[in-house]
Amino acid sequence: MPVKDEIEARLTAAFTPELLEVVNESNRHAGHAGDDGTGESHFAIRLRSAALAPLSRLERHRAVNRALGDITRRVHALALDLG
């Protein structure tokens, strides 16, 4: 399964989001030290969920990282917009 699909599935299961956008930005980083050649190394995530609303910014990031599990170790960069 593509990493983008895994991210979407895990975040949907964990947070039942009102808004979820996962953008693979790996092509923008071709040749960068974090580019592993898979085309799945850099992602931007925009997520809005009532489950995250009462949390602080740091708690939101921690909750998303927990939900993503091992994905955070398999990709080089995750840009999180958890508004």
HELIX and SHEET records of a PDB file:
HELIX    1   1 VAL A    3  PHE A   15  1                                  13    
HELIX    2   2 SER A   26  HIS A   29  5                                   4    
HELIX    3   3 ARG A   57  LEU A   68  1                                  12    
HELIX    4   4 ILE A   71  ARG A   74  1                                   4    
SHEET    1   A 3 LEU A  19  ASN A  24  0                                        
SHEET    2   A 3 HIS A  42  ARG A  48 -1                                        
SHEET    3   A 3 ALA A  77  ASP A  81  1                                        
END                                                                             
